[in-house]
């Protein structure tokens, strides 16, 4: 629909002094900003009306305080702002989610306050995960398969770190919130590694910052932090994508220093959250996890000191009362010794009869031993032993003779076996020697035959080489009538100018050598050959 300008007052009559350009500019209709915005809105709504759009939800941070929801729909080429009013949001079957690919039905309109167009959504239908979320899920599964997200890899957070390292942008509100919260709870020295948290190169800078903190030497000029905080404010999935990069996740996994991830808001989730030792919902929450409240610690210590002092005092009083009771119940010296004295008197009274009875008992026992000794005299036992020894002496001699005979028979048998084995070994050695002698004779004959054949073959080859040498020798050339010219030192001469320069010449023929002197004649210069003249094309 064409844009129709609103009515305007009638222009005054043109003066003849006005330039032509001013005349043309004065003929253009004048619009107010509000009129133009209204006309654009009417045209856009009448042209498109209700539409169905497929795209990925981006920038959704939950419902606004007013109950409305604001986000964007995007694809690989463009994006459009979207709004869901409070009354419609409650009726939606599919609630908006960051990164969810949906099909939205609504009407296109404009928002004059931002000079932008938007879609007012009436219904949402899921269309699958968006490209960003699909890539994120694929990367999450790959890293989880490597074991980077296992809970046993997480390290405990120190209760009170001496130094806190922060990886974030130095110009944002995040670092101010962290410093303010640390100052309120328990002031600690803070080392800030400035990085970009969004855009190209942000992931590499964050990974380098984590590895840089871990590379610091404890006790060095720059102290090494006891705790790291990687922080960033909220944003869309594209804004937070640097913290989903593989290099950042691996750097956080390799960090020896305990690490707290504080990226985005509580509803935002990045891959660094899975590998960090602790995950904070916000950067302020990360500062609260990093240090305890100093006032609470002081109060707790004071309370524990008071409770400890009271416990010690109560224990002393209880022990003192117990000691008094024990002293009162303890008997006196006379009471303790009375029983011992009575037992001593009784033992003294029983001692004399017991000694008499013991002496009588030992006397009876001694008499019994004397009677047994008289019945079993040592002289009688010695006589019995001598008689037994005489009987055993003859048996030992006979046994020795029998054993010697048995051993002689065994030795004779071994000698016979040894002679038989010796004869058998000699026969086997003679047979082996004969076989080896026959084999040696055969090998000697073959060696003599092979040597004669090799000598004949080499002799024939030497004759062939001699014939070839004779055919190639210069003496065969001399036999055909040629002569070999040498100088005084015996070196062969191949050019005439070399012969003229020599002092003496030696001419070798086939039948002998002749000495000669070179002729000192000056050679006439060689006439240059005249090039042939070019024939004329017109000669007949």
Buried (B, 14 or more C-beta within 10 A) or exposed (E): EEEEEEEEEEEEEEEEEEEEEEEEEEEEEEBEEEEBBBBBBBBBBEEEEEEEBEBBBBBBBEBEEEEBBBBBBBBEEEEBBBBBBEEBBEEBEBBBBBBBBBBBBBBBBBBBEEEEBBBBBBBBEEBEBBEBBBBBEEBBEEBBEEEBBEEEEBEEBBEEBEBBBBBBBEEBEBBEBBBEBBEBBBEBEBBBBBBBBBEEEBBBBBBBBBBBBBEBEEEEEEBBBBBBBBBBBBBBBBBBBBBBBBBBBBBBBEBEBBBBBBBBBEEBBBBBBBBBBBBBBBBBBBBBBBBBEEEEBEEEEEEEEEEEEEEEEEEEEEEEEEEEEEEEEEEEEEEEEEEEEEEEEEEEEEEEEEEEEEEEEEEEEEEEEEEEEEEEEEEEEEEEEEEEEEEEEEEEEEEEEEEEEEEEEEEEEEEEEEEEEEEEEEEEEEEEEEEEEEEEEEEEEEEEEEEEEEEEEEEEEEEEEEEEEEEEEEEEEBEEEEEBBBBEEEEEBEEEEBBBEBEEBBEBEBEEEEEEEBEEEEEEEEEEEEEEEEEEEEEE
